[in-house]
């Protein structure tokens, strides 16, 4: 599990310093994917492969579900956004990764940034956006969310 968070910035070469604590156990390659909001997700390769395997199974055209999803415009839009808004990156010896320009632009990644763990992957937020959203996140009913996941 990945634990922790940090405040950081992109350097002049658009590299993001993740820090040794956040990159421990991740490996030297990651997949960067635009999140479902104004942030980026950074997946260790092994975690991303699990996600990709589930998507592949879901979209298998030899299954009834996969065939139906092929004609579902919203799902096809999700797939197109998911696969076109990602890039592979290497973590260097100083625990930095280069964020490609198209992904930086997609979420306006500039100025002060926050990198935070979700346990299995990282999120990268513009600090001002993160704190604006934090207020609305505080209103989340975590008991209801966990209940919906059948964990309680």
N, C-alpha and C positions, 0 to 999 in steps of 0.2 A: 504494500500500500504506500501511496505517496502522501506525505503529510506536510502541512505548513503553507505559508504564503510569504510573499515579499513585495516590496515596492521597488520599482526599477524604471529604467528608461531605455529606449533604443539608442545605441551609440551612433557615431557618424557613418558607420558602414551598415546601418540598420540591423545590427545584431542585438538580440535580447539576452541579457544576462539572467539566467535562471538560478544559478547558484548550486553548489554541490549538494546541499540538503534536498532540494527539489528534484535533482536529476539522479539521485542515488537509486540504483536498481532499474533505471529506465533503459539503459543501453546507449549506444552512440547514434541511433537514428530514431526519428519520430515522424509522425504524420500530423500536419497542422491542418485543421478543418475549421471553416467558419461555423460558429455556434448558432443556436436558435435565437440569438439576440445579438447585441452589439459587442461581441467578444469572439475570441478564437479559442478553440480547443486544441491542446497538444497531447496526442496519444502516443504512448510507447507502441512500437510496432506490434508486439504481441497482443495488446489490448485492442488495437485497431483491427487486427486480423479476426478477432472474435466477433467484433461488430460487423465487419464485412461478411463473415461467414453466415451470420444470421440474416443479413439483407439478401445475400445470394440465395439462401434457402427460401426466404419469403417470396422472392421474385422468380423462382424456377418455373419456366413456362410449361413444364410437363405436369405441373400441379394445377388444380382448379383455381386455387387462390392466386398463384403466380399469373395465370392466364387473365383472370379478372383484373388484377393490379396493372397489367400491361395496358389496359384500356381506361384506367383511372387517371384522369388528367392531374388531379392534385398529387397523387402518389408519384406520377412520372415527373412532375415539377420538383417534388422533394428530392427524387433520385438525381435529377439533373443538377440541382443546386448543391447537393451533398458531394457528388463526384467531381463537379467542375470547380468547386471552391475549396480545394485541398492541395497540399504540396508535401513532399517528403523533404526533410531537413536533417542535417547532421549536427550533433552536439559536439563542439570543439573541446579542447583540453581545459579551457577556462569556463566550461559550463554555459556556453553561449550558442544561440542558434540564429540564423539569418531568416528573418520573416520576409517572404516575397512581397513585392510591391502591390500586386493585385489583392492580396489578403490584408495588408496594412490599410489600403484604401477602402476596402469593403467595410471595415469596422472603425475607420478613422483612428488608427493606432498611432498616437503621437503624444508628446509631452510625458507627464508622469503616468506610469502604468502600475497595475497590480497583477501579480501572478498568484493564483490560489489553487490549491489542490481540491479535487472532488473525490479523492481516494484512489481512483484508478487512472486518472488523467488530470491535466492542468487546464485552467482557464486563464486567458490574458485579457484584461480589461483596461480601457482608458480610465484613469483614476476618477476623474470627475463623473463619468458615466456610471461607474461602479457605485459611487456614493449616492448618486441620484436614485439609482435602482434599489439600493440597500434599504431605503425607507419603505418601499413597496414590498420588498422581501420580508421585512419584519412583520408584515400583516399576514403572512402565510400561516395557515392552520396546519402545522406539521403533524398533528394527530390525525387529521383527515387524510393528509397525503400518505402517511404510513399505513393507515387503514385501507386506503385504495390499493395499496401494494400487497395486501393480505399478509402483512408482517405482524399485526397485532392480534 
